[in-house]
């Protein structure tokens, strides 16, 4: 069982290094998105600088790699009766690869797109729930960061409540929640100070 676990960890982490915002920005504008705007390699900064039309490709890459990592872990560990644990392991490692990509100088994104996808793979009902929390918070305030923090921060608690028998996935759920909130620590500070920028994800040039 050691080899399937190692394969899941390594491959999922490397998949995480495939950052959608960086890849698409280089293909579309021959630029590093990390040199633009906030310097973050995520969907929000990409959309602010390049518009929403090509954002669909960023979404496809970041969600696709999370799906692939979760399926890989689940399938490799399925024969050991650990499918859900494999999904959780793959999901954790792909987020770590996205946030701290060794192949990109450890300067990645904040992991919300991939994180929501991992939540959907671990429990699609809870994934939809936390995504709904994001949408409600975002459309009420136009603060992407607020929606991200509220949705990601709640996932671990929801998963633990509805899956009390699954120890490792519960731990992963809390780790992911804590990590995704921590990655938004600067945004939280700006929200508290009233300095956070609002964003319209449906258009370009959207600071309010």
Steps between C-alpha positions, in 0.01 A plus 500: 500500500801730541559532124141611415520758779833634376374514141191690614706750698759569230272506196231705674755753621645533149152544357453783745803672345299536178360843582216609273552875536871475426457265204220697334663840558817377333308356205270800454721796588850349530515641852535368853175579680703528820651824368155655457254651748515335841771260386287199586481206261125454535173549316418839656827664404488336157149630433586851616787515252389288205122494518244227546494354149817298545435434869308188405831338407646587840195343663527189284867446585473561874185294541620230260824437684313469832259248349791301356690496831197390702408227250860378491519468877159339525567243228847410626377440855161355413623138512609558860154620599628858523334673207384804697837526673670491159275777371583710805875434469504591131296812574732615778813451289363676193413803715849499652642487148280790394581718801871411523612387151865393500513526120384863516725629774244418771290799388156362430139598545271478800325181394133593508401358160688178562382498861132517406560219252664285767201567726269384219706185454501419871124558533317666214213612719730678743699634207187659360419635845833678545489622139157646573645678802765650275246614240268658758783687672651611170180623334395684816833676546713452183787399728645180353724461803208514745313231311817293480573523872144423608460205263840340547502561875170320545579184302696319772222548752229386258699193397573402861132534590371280219788250484591436860631150425759611242800613706760569230262687266380702800858598578556590135180707501620707795852533359361626169267743675781636714743521208258679268408753770867553584578565133249788521647654815603820318150530352347454844714786629387724215137404556529597865660833406248564222774497235410187305418545130166389367497293182259430218601156376287543189698783346841661472622808682273447794627670811219683673 
